[in-house]
């Protein structure tokens, strides 16, 4: 199970996430920093990544082109790196299920919402 973090997610979360998801990478590590969304989407597809993003554009691409790649879309507003990694890790069981379980084989996008008080 491989995850590619979009450029709108700090590469600084990688170290902490790798404790729970060993195959997480950033676009920066893959020489895709500042690449357009379609190029990042195609890279994720071609290299069997699940794309993790705050960006609605990837869902729009998926609506036209289908999946893979699967997308995990954080519709949470801005989160700092600690908030993001805590939220991702606290949902790791469901994330793993979404990516690997046959029950979600027909679904390409997992949307997370966070209601802040």
The first five atom37 places (N, CA, C, CB, O) and aatype in JSON, in Angstrom:
{
  "aatype": [20, 20, 20, 20, 20, 20, 20, 20, 20, 20, 20, 20, 20, 20, 20, 20, 20, 20, 20, 20, 20, 20, 20, 20, 20, 20, 20, 20, 20, 20, 20, 20, 20, 20, 20, 20, 20, 20, 20, 20, 20, 20, 20, 20, 20, 20, 20, 20, 20, 20, 20, 20, 20, 20, 20, 20, 20, 20, 20, 20, 20, 20, 20, 20, 20, 20, 20, 20, 20, 20, 20, 20, 20, 20, 20, 20, 20, 20, 20, 20, 20, 20, 20, 20, 20, 20, 20, 20, 20, 20, 20, 20, 20, 20, 20, 20, 20, 20, 20, 20, 20, 20, 20, 20, 20, 20, 20, 20, 20, 20, 20, 20, 20, 20, 20, 20, 20],
  "atom_mask": [
    [1, 1, 1, 1, 1],
    [1, 1, 1, 1, 1],
    [1, 1, 1, 1, 1],
    [1, 1, 1, 1, 1],
    [1, 1, 1, 1, 1],
    [1, 1, 1, 1, 1],
    [1, 1, 1, 1, 1],
    [1, 1, 1, 1, 1],
    [1, 1, 1, 1, 1],
    [1, 1, 1, 1, 1],
    [1, 1, 1, 1, 1],
    [1, 1, 1, 1, 1],
    [1, 1, 1, 1, 1],
    [1, 1, 1, 1, 1],
    [1, 1, 1, 1, 1],
    [1, 1, 1, 1, 1],
    [1, 1, 1, 1, 1],
    [1, 1, 1, 1, 1],
    [1, 1, 1, 1, 1],
    [1, 1, 1, 1, 1],
    [1, 1, 1, 1, 1],
    [1, 1, 1, 1, 1],
    [1, 1, 1, 1, 1],
    [1, 1, 1, 1, 1],
    [1, 1, 1, 1, 1],
    [1, 1, 1, 1, 1],
    [1, 1, 1, 1, 1],
    [1, 1, 1, 1, 1],
    [1, 1, 1, 1, 1],
    [1, 1, 1, 1, 1],
    [1, 1, 1, 1, 1],
    [1, 1, 1, 1, 1],
    [1, 1, 1, 1, 1],
    [1, 1, 1, 1, 1],
    [1, 1, 1, 1, 1],
    [1, 1, 1, 1, 1],
    [1, 1, 1, 1, 1],
    [1, 1, 1, 1, 1],
    [1, 1, 1, 1, 1],
    [1, 1, 1, 1, 1],
    [1, 1, 1, 1, 1],
    [1, 1, 1, 1, 1],
    [1, 1, 1, 1, 1],
    [1, 1, 1, 1, 1],
    [1, 1, 1, 1, 1],
    [1, 1, 1, 1, 1],
    [1, 1, 1, 1, 1],
    [1, 1, 1, 1, 1],
    [1, 1, 1, 1, 1],
    [1, 1, 1, 1, 1],
    [1, 1, 1, 1, 1],
    [1, 1, 1, 1, 1],
    [1, 1, 1, 1, 1],
    [1, 1, 1, 1, 1],
    [1, 1, 1, 1, 1],
    [1, 1, 1, 1, 1],
    [1, 1, 1, 1, 1],
    [1, 1, 1, 1, 1],
    [1, 1, 1, 1, 1],
    [1, 1, 1, 1, 1],
    [1, 1, 1, 1, 1],
    [1, 1, 1, 1, 1],
    [1, 1, 1, 1, 1],
    [1, 1, 1, 1, 1],
    [1, 1, 1, 1, 1],
    [1, 1, 1, 1, 1],
    [1, 1, 1, 1, 1],
    [1, 1, 1, 1, 1],
    [1, 1, 1, 1, 1],
    [1, 1, 1, 1, 1],
    [1, 1, 1, 1, 1],
    [1, 1, 1, 1, 1],
    [1, 1, 1, 1, 1],
    [1, 1, 1, 1, 1],
    [1, 1, 1, 1, 1],
    [1, 1, 1, 1, 1],
    [1, 1, 1, 1, 1],
    [1, 1, 1, 1, 1],
    [1, 1, 1, 1, 1],
    [1, 1, 1, 1, 1],
    [1, 1, 1, 1, 1],
    [1, 1, 1, 1, 1],
    [1, 1, 1, 1, 1],
    [1, 1, 1, 1, 1],
    [1, 1, 1, 1, 1],
    [1, 1, 1, 1, 1],
    [1, 1, 1, 1, 1],
    [1, 1, 1, 1, 1],
    [1, 1, 1, 1, 1],
    [1, 1, 1, 1, 1],
    [1, 1, 1, 1, 1],
    [1, 1, 1, 1, 1],
    [1, 1, 1, 1, 1],
    [1, 1, 1, 1, 1],
    [1, 1, 1, 1, 1],
    [1, 1, 1, 1, 1],
    [1, 1, 1, 1, 1],
    [1, 1, 1, 1, 1],
    [1, 1, 1, 1, 1],
    [1, 1, 1, 1, 1],
    [1, 1, 1, 1, 1],
    [1, 1, 1, 1, 1],
    [1, 1, 1, 1, 1],
    [1, 1, 1, 1, 1],
    [1, 1, 1, 1, 1],
    [1, 1, 1, 1, 1],
    [1, 1, 1, 1, 1],
    [1, 1, 1, 1, 1],
    [1, 1, 1, 1, 1],
    [1, 1, 1, 1, 1],
    [1, 1, 1, 1, 1],
    [1, 1, 1, 1, 1],
    [1, 1, 1, 1, 1],
    [1, 1, 1, 1, 1],
    [1, 1, 1, 1, 1],
    [1, 1, 1, 1, 1],
    [1, 1, 1, 1, 1]
  ],
  "atom_positions": [
    [[0.85, -1.16, 0.0], [0.0, 0.0, 0.0], [0.9, 1.23, 0.0], [-0.97, 0.0, 1.22], [1.64, 1.48, 0.95]],
    [[0.82, 1.99, -1.1], [1.69, 3.14, -1.29], [0.86, 4.42, -1.33], [2.53, 2.99, -2.58], [-0.22, 4.46, -1.93]],
    [[1.37, 5.46, -0.68], [0.69, 6.74, -0.65], [1.61, 7.81, -1.21], [0.25, 7.1, 0.78], [2.8, 7.85, -0.9]],
    [[1.05, 8.68, -2.04], [1.77, 9.82, -2.58], [1.08, 11.08, -2.05], [1.81, 9.8, -4.15], [-0.09, 11.33, -2.34]],
    [[1.84, 11.87, -1.27], [1.3, 13.1, -0.71], [1.47, 14.23, -1.71], [1.99, 13.45, 0.61], [2.57, 14.47, -2.21]],
    [[0.38, 14.9, -2.0], [0.38, 16.03, -2.92], [1.24, 17.17, -2.36], [-1.06, 16.51, -3.18], [1.57, 17.19, -1.17]],
    [[1.58, 18.1, -3.22], [2.46, 19.2, -2.82], [1.82, 20.14, -1.82], [2.87, 19.97, -4.03], [2.53, 20.93, -1.19]],
    [[0.51, 20.08, -1.64], [-0.12, 20.92, -0.64], [-0.05, 20.32, 0.77], [-1.56, 21.17, -1.02], [-0.62, 20.87, 1.71]],
    [[0.62, 19.2, 0.9], [0.85, 18.56, 2.2], [2.35, 18.59, 2.47], [0.29, 17.08, 2.24], [3.14, 18.15, 1.64]],
    [[2.73, 19.11, 3.6], [4.14, 19.27, 3.93], [4.88, 17.94, 3.91], [4.29, 19.94, 5.29], [4.43, 16.95, 4.5]],
    [[6.01, 17.93, 3.22], [6.84, 16.72, 3.2], [7.38, 16.41, 4.59], [8.0, 16.88, 2.21], [7.9, 15.32, 4.83]],
    [[7.28, 17.36, 5.5], [7.78, 17.16, 6.87], [6.96, 16.15, 7.67], [7.79, 18.49, 7.6], [7.4, 15.72, 8.74]],
    [[5.8, 15.76, 7.18], [4.99, 14.76, 7.89], [5.43, 13.33, 7.55], [3.5, 14.94, 7.54], [5.01, 12.37, 8.2]],
    [[6.27, 13.2, 6.54], [6.66, 11.87, 6.04], [7.25, 10.99, 7.14], [7.67, 12.02, 4.91], [6.83, 9.85, 7.3]],
    [[8.19, 11.52, 7.88], [8.87, 10.7, 8.89], [7.87, 10.1, 9.88], [9.92, 11.54, 9.65], [7.94, 8.91, 10.2]],
    [[6.95, 10.89, 10.35], [5.97, 10.4, 11.32], [5.0, 9.42, 10.67], [5.19, 11.58, 11.94], [4.65, 8.4, 11.27]],
    [[4.57, 9.71, 9.47], [3.63, 8.81, 8.8], [4.26, 7.47, 8.47], [3.09, 9.45, 7.54], [3.58, 6.44, 8.47]],
    [[5.54, 7.46, 8.18], [6.21, 6.2, 7.82], [6.24, 5.2, 8.96], [7.62, 6.48, 7.36], [6.42, 4.0, 8.73]],
    [[6.09, 5.65, 10.17], [6.0, 4.73, 11.3], [4.75, 3.85, 11.17], [5.97, 5.51, 12.64], [4.73, 2.72, 11.67]],
    [[3.73, 4.35, 10.5], [2.46, 3.65, 10.35], [2.2, 3.19, 8.92], [1.32, 4.55, 10.8], [1.52, 2.2, 8.68]],
    [[2.77, 3.93, 7.97], [2.61, 3.65, 6.54], [4.0, 3.7, 5.91], [1.62, 4.69, 5.86], [4.4, 4.76, 5.43]],
    [[4.72, 2.61, 5.89], [6.12, 2.61, 5.42], [6.31, 3.11, 3.99], [6.67, 1.23, 5.53], [7.38, 3.63, 3.66]],
    [[5.3, 2.96, 3.15], [5.45, 3.34, 1.74], [4.76, 4.66, 1.42], [4.9, 2.25, 0.85], [4.07, 4.76, 0.4]],
    [[4.94, 5.65, 2.26], [4.41, 6.99, 1.98], [5.53, 7.84, 1.42], [3.79, 7.64, 3.27], [6.66, 7.83, 1.92]],
    [[5.22, 8.59, 0.37], [6.19, 9.46, -0.28], [5.52, 10.78, -0.61], [6.77, 8.8, -1.56], [4.3, 10.89, -0.65]],
    [[6.36, 11.78, -0.83], [5.83, 13.09, -1.24], [6.12, 13.32, -2.71], [6.45, 14.22, -0.38], [6.98, 12.66, -3.3]],
    [[5.4, 14.26, -3.29], [5.7, 14.62, -4.68], [7.12, 15.15, -4.79], [4.69, 15.66, -5.2], [7.78, 14.97, -5.81]],
    [[7.59, 15.82, -3.74], [8.96, 16.36, -3.74], [9.99, 15.25, -3.91], [9.22, 17.14, -2.44], [10.95, 15.4, -4.66]],
    [[9.79, 14.14, -3.22], [10.72, 13.01, -3.31], [10.72, 12.38, -4.7], [10.37, 11.96, -2.28], [11.67, 11.69, -5.08]],
    [[9.66, 12.61, -5.44], [9.52, 12.01, -6.77], [9.69, 13.02, -7.89], [8.17, 11.34, -6.89], [9.22, 12.82, -9.01]],
    [[10.37, 14.12, -7.57], [10.66, 15.18, -8.56], [9.41, 15.7, -9.24], [11.63, 14.66, -9.6], [9.42, 16.0, -10.44]],
    [[8.33, 15.82, -8.48], [7.07, 16.32, -9.03], [6.65, 17.64, -8.38], [5.98, 15.28, -8.86], [5.52, 18.1, -8.58]],
    [[7.54, 18.23, -7.61], [7.22, 19.49, -6.97], [6.91, 20.52, -8.06], [8.38, 19.97, -6.05], [7.68, 20.7, -9.0]],
    [[5.8, 21.19, -7.91], [5.3, 22.2, -8.86], [4.83, 21.61, -10.19], [6.39, 23.21, -9.13], [4.58, 22.36, -11.13]],
    [[4.69, 20.29, -10.26], [4.12, 19.68, -11.47], [2.62, 19.96, -11.48], [4.39, 18.13, -11.51], [2.01, 20.19, -10.44]],
    [[2.04, 19.94, -12.67], [0.59, 20.16, -12.73], [-0.14, 18.92, -12.2], [0.13, 20.48, -14.18], [0.42, 17.82, -12.13]],
    [[-1.39, 19.13, -11.84], [-2.17, 18.07, -11.19], [-2.3, 16.82, -12.05], [-3.54, 18.58, -10.85], [-2.24, 15.7, -11.54]],
    [[-2.49, 16.99, -13.35], [-2.64, 15.82, -14.22], [-1.37, 14.98, -14.23], [-3.01, 16.26, -15.64], [-1.45, 13.75, -14.23]],
    [[-0.22, 15.62, -14.25], [1.05, 14.87, -14.23], [1.2, 14.1, -12.91], [2.25, 15.84, -14.42], [1.63, 12.94, -12.92]],
    [[0.84, 14.72, -11.8], [0.92, 14.04, -10.5], [-0.07, 12.87, -10.48], [0.61, 15.04, -9.33], [0.27, 11.78, -10.02]],
    [[-1.29, 13.09, -10.97], [-2.31, 12.04, -11.01], [-1.82, 10.86, -11.85], [-3.63, 12.6, -11.58], [-1.96, 9.7, -11.45]],
    [[-1.25, 11.15, -13.02], [-0.75, 10.09, -13.89], [0.41, 9.33, -13.24], [-0.29, 10.68, -15.24], [0.5, 8.11, -13.37]],
    [[1.28, 10.04, -12.54], [2.4, 9.39, -11.85], [1.85, 8.44, -10.78], [3.35, 10.45, -11.21], [2.32, 7.3, -10.65]],
    [[0.87, 8.91, -10.02], [0.27, 8.05, -8.99], [-0.35, 6.82, -9.62], [-0.8, 8.83, -8.18], [-0.18, 5.7, -9.13]],
    [[-1.08, 7.01, -10.7], [-1.7, 5.88, -11.41], [-0.65, 4.9, -11.92], [-2.55, 6.38, -12.58], [-0.77, 3.69, -11.7]],
    [[0.35, 5.4, -12.59], [1.36, 4.55, -13.22], [2.25, 3.82, -12.22], [2.22, 5.36, -14.12], [2.87, 2.81, -12.55]],
    [[2.32, 4.33, -10.98], [3.2, 3.74, -9.98], [2.45, 3.16, -8.79], [4.18, 4.78, -9.49], [3.02, 2.96, -7.72]],
    [[1.15, 2.9, -8.98], [0.3, 2.24, -7.99], [0.26, 2.94, -6.63], [0.76, 0.83, -7.8], [0.29, 2.29, -5.58]],
    [[0.19, 4.28, -6.65], [0.04, 5.05, -5.42], [-1.43, 5.37, -5.18], [0.86, 6.35, -5.48], [-2.22, 5.45, -6.12]],
    [[-1.8, 5.54, -3.93], [-3.02, 6.22, -3.55], [-2.62, 7.66, -3.33], [-3.7, 5.57, -2.27], [-1.66, 7.93, -2.6]],
    [[-3.32, 8.57, -3.94], [-2.98, 9.99, -3.88], [-3.68, 10.64, -2.7], [-3.37, 10.7, -5.19], [-4.9, 10.5, -2.53]],
    [[-2.92, 11.34, -1.86], [-3.45, 12.0, -0.67], [-3.34, 13.51, -0.9], [-2.67, 11.56, 0.63], [-2.26, 14.02, -1.22]],
    [[-4.46, 14.22, -0.73], [-4.48, 15.63, -1.12], [-5.51, 16.44, -0.33], [-4.76, 15.74, -2.59], [-6.41, 15.89, 0.3]],
    [[-5.35, 17.75, -0.4], [-6.38, 18.69, 0.04], [-7.07, 19.3, -1.19], [-5.75, 19.82, 0.93], [-7.98, 20.11, -1.04]],
    [[-6.66, 18.91, -2.38], [-7.0, 19.57, -3.63], [-8.18, 18.9, -4.34], [-5.8, 19.59, -4.54], [-8.12, 17.71, -4.66]],
    [[-9.22, 19.64, -4.58], [-10.41, 19.15, -5.27], [-10.13, 18.74, -6.71], [-11.49, 20.21, -5.25], [-10.84, 17.91, -7.27]],
    [[-9.09, 19.31, -7.32], [-8.81, 19.06, -8.73], [-8.57, 17.58, -9.03], [-7.6, 19.86, -9.17], [-8.92, 17.1, -10.1]],
    [[-7.97, 16.86, -8.09], [-7.71, 15.44, -8.33], [-9.02, 14.65, -8.41], [-6.82, 14.86, -7.22], [-9.14, 13.72, -9.21]],
    [[-9.98, 15.01, -7.6], [-11.28, 14.37, -7.7], [-11.92, 14.68, -9.05], [-12.2, 14.81, -6.55], [-12.56, 13.81, -9.65]],
    [[-11.76, 15.91, -9.53], [-12.31, 16.28, -10.84], [-11.66, 15.47, -11.95], [-12.12, 17.78, -11.1], [-12.34, 15.02, -12.88]],
    [[-10.35, 15.27, -11.87], [-9.66, 14.44, -12.86], [-10.2, 13.01, -12.81], [-8.12, 14.45, -12.6], [-10.44, 12.39, -13.84]],
    [[-10.38, 12.52, -11.61], [-10.87, 11.15, -11.45], [-12.29, 10.99, -12.01], [-10.85, 10.75, -9.99], [-12.62, 9.93, -12.54]],
    [[-13.1, 12.0, -11.89], [-14.46, 11.93, -12.44], [-14.43, 11.76, -13.96], [-15.25, 13.19, -12.06], [-15.33, 11.14, -14.53]],
    [[-13.41, 12.3, -14.6], [-13.28, 12.2, -16.05], [-12.53, 10.93, -16.45], [-12.56, 13.43, -16.61], [-12.96, 10.22, -17.37]],
    [[-11.42, 10.64, -15.77], [-10.53, 9.55, -16.18], [-10.72, 8.26, -15.41], [-9.11, 10.0, -16.04], [-10.19, 7.22, -15.8]],
    [[-11.48, 8.31, -14.32], [-11.69, 7.11, -13.52], [-10.52, 6.85, -12.57], [-11.9, 5.92, -14.41], [-9.71, 7.73, -12.3]],
    [[-10.46, 5.64, -12.09], [-9.38, 5.26, -11.17], [-8.97, 3.84, -11.47], [-9.79, 5.41, -9.68], [-9.79, 3.09, -12.01]],
    [[-7.77, 3.43, -11.14], [-6.83, 4.06, -10.23], [-6.23, 5.34, -10.82], [-5.72, 3.1, -9.87], [-6.34, 5.58, -12.02]],
    [[-5.61, 6.15, -9.98], [-5.34, 5.91, -8.57], [-6.54, 6.25, -7.7], [-4.13, 6.73, -8.13], [-7.39, 7.07, -8.06]],
    [[-6.59, 5.62, -6.56], [-7.55, 6.03, -5.56], [-7.06, 7.34, -4.97], [-7.73, 4.93, -4.46], [-5.87, 7.65, -5.0]],
    [[-8.0, 8.1, -4.43], [-7.68, 9.4, -3.86], [-8.21, 9.45, -2.43], [-8.27, 10.55, -4.72], [-9.33, 9.02, -2.16]],
    [[-7.4, 9.98, -1.55], [-7.85, 10.33, -0.2], [-7.83, 11.85, -0.15], [-6.93, 9.67, 0.94], [-6.78, 12.48, -0.19]],
    [[-9.02, 12.41, -0.06], [-9.21, 13.86, -0.16], [-9.58, 14.41, 1.21], [-10.3, 14.21, -1.21], [-10.64, 14.11, 1.75]],
    [[-8.7, 15.22, 1.75], [-8.93, 15.86, 3.04], [-9.64, 17.19, 2.81], [-7.59, 16.06, 3.81], [-9.02, 18.17, 2.4]],
    [[-10.93, 17.19, 3.08], [-11.73, 18.4, 2.95], [-11.87, 19.03, 4.34], [-13.14, 18.08, 2.33], [-12.97, 19.29, 4.82]],
    [[-10.73, 19.27, 4.94], [-10.69, 19.69, 6.33], [-10.3, 21.14, 6.51], [-9.74, 18.82, 7.09], [-10.25, 21.63, 7.64]],
    [[-10.02, 21.82, 5.43], [-9.43, 23.15, 5.58], [-7.97, 22.98, 5.94], [-10.18, 23.99, 6.66], [-7.44, 21.87, 5.97]],
    [[-7.33, 24.06, 6.2], [-5.9, 24.0, 6.51], [-5.65, 23.32, 7.85], [-5.31, 25.4, 6.53], [-6.28, 23.65, 8.86]],
    [[-4.73, 22.39, 7.83], [-4.26, 21.72, 9.04], [-2.76, 21.89, 9.09], [-4.68, 20.21, 9.08], [-2.09, 21.82, 8.06]],
    [[-2.22, 22.1, 10.28], [-0.76, 22.12, 10.36], [-0.26, 20.68, 10.28], [-0.27, 22.82, 11.68], [-1.06, 19.74, 10.3]],
    [[1.04, 20.52, 10.18], [1.59, 19.17, 9.94], [1.26, 18.2, 11.07], [3.09, 19.25, 9.76], [1.06, 17.01, 10.8]],
    [[1.21, 18.66, 12.3], [0.88, 17.79, 13.42], [-0.59, 17.38, 13.36], [1.18, 18.48, 14.75], [-0.92, 16.21, 13.55]],
    [[-1.47, 18.34, 13.11], [-2.89, 18.03, 13.01], [-3.15, 17.04, 11.87], [-3.72, 19.32, 12.79], [-3.91, 16.08, 12.02]],
    [[-2.5, 17.28, 10.73], [-2.69, 16.39, 9.59], [-2.23, 14.98, 9.9], [-1.95, 16.92, 8.37], [-2.96, 14.02, 9.7]],
    [[-1.0, 14.85, 10.4], [-0.47, 13.51, 10.66], [-1.28, 12.81, 11.75], [1.0, 13.59, 11.07], [-1.52, 11.61, 11.65]],
    [[-1.71, 13.53, 12.79], [-2.55, 12.93, 13.83], [-3.86, 12.42, 13.24], [-2.83, 13.95, 14.95], [-4.3, 11.31, 13.55]],
    [[-4.48, 13.22, 12.38], [-5.75, 12.84, 11.77], [-5.57, 11.63, 10.85], [-6.34, 14.02, 10.98], [-6.38, 10.7, 10.89]],
    [[-4.53, 11.64, 10.05], [-4.25, 10.53, 9.13], [-4.01, 9.24, 9.9], [-3.03, 10.85, 8.23], [-4.57, 8.19, 9.58]],
    [[-3.17, 9.32, 10.91], [-2.82, 8.14, 11.71], [-4.04, 7.63, 12.49], [-1.68, 8.47, 12.68], [-4.25, 6.42, 12.59]],
    [[-4.83, 8.53, 13.03], [-5.99, 8.1, 13.82], [-7.03, 7.39, 12.94], [-6.63, 9.29, 14.52], [-7.89, 6.68, 13.46]],
    [[-6.95, 7.58, 11.63], [-7.87, 6.93, 10.7], [-7.19, 5.83, 9.88], [-8.47, 7.96, 9.76], [-7.71, 5.42, 8.85]],
    [[-6.03, 5.36, 10.34], [-5.24, 4.43, 9.53], [-5.97, 3.12, 9.23], [-3.95, 4.13, 10.24], [-5.83, 2.59, 8.13]],
    [[-6.74, 2.6, 10.16], [-7.44, 1.34, 9.9], [-8.46, 1.51, 8.78], [-8.14, 0.84, 11.18], [-8.56, 0.66, 7.89]],
    [[-9.2, 2.6, 8.81], [-10.19, 2.83, 7.76], [-9.5, 3.13, 6.43], [-11.13, 3.97, 8.14], [-9.96, 2.68, 5.38]],
    [[-8.41, 3.88, 6.47], [-7.66, 4.18, 5.24], [-7.15, 2.89, 4.62], [-6.47, 5.14, 5.54], [-7.29, 2.69, 3.41]],
    [[-6.58, 2.02, 5.41], [-6.09, 0.74, 4.89], [-7.24, -0.08, 4.3], [-5.37, -0.06, 5.99], [-7.08, -0.71, 3.26]],
    [[-8.38, -0.08, 4.97], [-9.54, -0.8, 4.47], [-9.99, -0.22, 3.13], [-10.68, -0.75, 5.48], [-10.28, -0.97, 2.2]],
    [[-10.06, 1.1, 3.03], [-10.48, 1.74, 1.79], [-9.56, 1.37, 0.63], [-10.52, 3.25, 1.96], [-10.02, 1.12, -0.48]],
    [[-8.27, 1.34, 0.9], [-7.3, 1.08, -0.17], [-7.27, -0.4, -0.57], [-5.91, 1.52, 0.26], [-7.11, -0.71, -1.75]],
    [[-7.43, -1.3, 0.39], [-7.17, -2.71, 0.11], [-8.39, -3.62, 0.1], [-6.22, -3.21, 1.1], [-8.34, -4.69, -0.51]],
    [[-9.47, -3.25, 0.76], [-10.6, -4.17, 0.91], [-11.48, -4.18, -0.34], [-11.43, -3.78, 2.12], [-11.76, -3.14, -0.93]],
    [[-11.89, -5.36, -0.72], [-12.72, -5.57, -1.9], [-14.05, -4.8, -1.8], [-13.0, -7.05, -2.09], [-14.62, -4.43, -2.83]],
    [[-14.53, -4.57, -0.61], [-15.8, -3.86, -0.44], [-15.74, -2.45, -1.02], [-16.18, -3.81, 1.03], [-16.77, -1.89, -1.4]],
    [[-14.53, -1.86, -1.08], [-14.35, -0.51, -1.62], [-13.72, -0.51, -3.01], [-13.51, 0.32, -0.68], [-13.25, 0.53, -3.48]],
    [[-13.69, -1.64, -3.66], [-13.04, -1.74, -4.97], [-13.68, -0.82, -6.0], [-13.1, -3.17, -5.47], [-13.0, -0.35, -6.91]],
    [[-14.96, -0.57, -5.89], [-15.65, 0.28, -6.84], [-15.68, 1.75, -6.48], [-17.02, -0.19, -6.99], [-16.35, 2.54, -7.15]],
    [[-14.97, 2.12, -5.43], [-14.95, 3.51, -5.0], [-13.54, 4.07, -5.15], [-15.44, 3.65, -3.54], [-12.57, 3.46, -4.7]],
    [[-13.44, 5.23, -5.77], [-12.13, 5.8, -6.05], [-11.7, 6.92, -5.15], [-12.1, 6.27, -7.41], [-10.53, 7.28, -5.13]],
    [[-12.63, 7.49, -4.38], [-12.27, 8.65, -3.57], [-12.84, 8.52, -2.17], [-12.77, 9.95, -4.22], [-14.03, 8.27, -1.98]],
    [[-11.98, 8.68, -1.19], [-12.37, 8.73, 0.21], [-12.23, 10.17, 0.66], [-11.49, 7.76, 1.09], [-11.15, 10.75, 0.6]],
    [[-13.33, 10.76, 1.11], [-13.33, 12.15, 1.54], [-13.38, 12.2, 3.06], [-14.51, 12.93, 0.92], [-14.23, 11.56, 3.69]],
    [[-12.46, 12.96, 3.64], [-12.46, 13.19, 5.07], [-12.86, 14.62, 5.36], [-11.08, 12.88, 5.68], [-12.38, 15.56, 4.72]],
    [[-13.73, 14.77, 6.33], [-14.15, 16.09, 6.8], [-13.72, 16.21, 8.25], [-15.69, 16.3, 6.64], [-13.66, 15.21, 8.96]],
    [[-13.44, 17.4, 8.67], [-13.1, 17.65, 10.06], [-13.86, 18.89, 10.49], [-11.55, 17.84, 10.27], [-13.68, 19.97, 9.94]],
    [[-14.72, 18.73, 11.48], [-15.49, 19.85, 11.97], [-14.73, 20.42, 13.17], [-16.95, 19.42, 12.37], [-14.49, 19.74, 14.16]],
    [[-14.37, 21.66, 13.03], [-13.6, 22.33, 14.08], [-14.56, 23.17, 14.92], [-12.46, 23.21, 13.49], [-15.43, 23.86, 14.4]],
    [[-14.37, 23.1, 16.23], [-15.18, 23.92, 17.15], [-14.49, 25.23, 17.42], [-15.44, 23.19, 18.47], [-15.01, 26.06, 18.16]]
  ]
}
